[in-house]
Amino acid sequence: MPLFRGELGVAALHMLFSIITLGLWQIIVAFLYNRQYMTRMFMTGWVLADSEGNNEMAAQRLGVVLPKRGRK
């Protein structure tokens, strides 16, 4: 089950769209799914955990705002 990342409902919806569009949906969703998945992860409390520079670059590309961290 780890292939679906706990999103069986989304997988079923994608399968339905793939059947209706004769597979064309898979070409479209290849460009959209990862961004949608990351947005859902951020909404449930996930945070970026890389270097500060990489986090800022990823946040900019994903269109999210990182919380300000206090400096010691």
Residue pairs with C-beta under 8 A, 6 or more apart in sequence:
4 10
4 11
5 37
7 37
14 25
14 26
14 29
17 25
17 29
18 25
18 26
35 62
38 62
39 62
39 64
42 62
42 64
47 67
48 54
48 55
48 58
48 59
48 66
49 55
50 58
55 66
56 66
59 65
59 66
